[in-house]
């Protein structure tokens, strides 16, 4: 059974594109954050607030392992930090196809400024603070993101072209 992992910074379109791609490939779509919320019976915001980021990252890693063990074709939209902890990027690379949806900090800030309330790491930030935060985070995370097997420009993403590409790659595997 094939597994496809979409990685990239929050707001890069992993969930939006992931749902479309999964539907076209006839794969099950799993948003990793929603999977974690269902598995642990808590919202991501509550997990961060009550248990802290390190406990969340352990839950995230365990959820990723559980998903990989499912005997179905699955496309996973990962959280922005997923590749950066517990050797998750190497784990995903060895258990499926990884695709990095790359976007600039400016484009990400413009997308995220209106969605701040749903994202614990950026809640309450002004647009300038948000851009600075994203730039600093991207600088730390890009090394992990670039370990993905494929990189796609998130802003110019053509879902149909990506589906065609994935179908060819999965068929060769």
ABEGO torsion letter per residue (X at the ends): XBBBBBBEBBGAGAAAAAAAAAAAAGBBBBBAAAAAAAAAGBBAAAAAAAAEAAAAAAAAAAAAAAAAABBBBBBBBBBAAAAABGGAAAAAAAAEBBBBBBBBAAAAAAAAAAAAAABAAABGBBAAAAAAAAAAAAAAAAAAAAABABBBBAAABBAAAAAAAAAAAAAAX
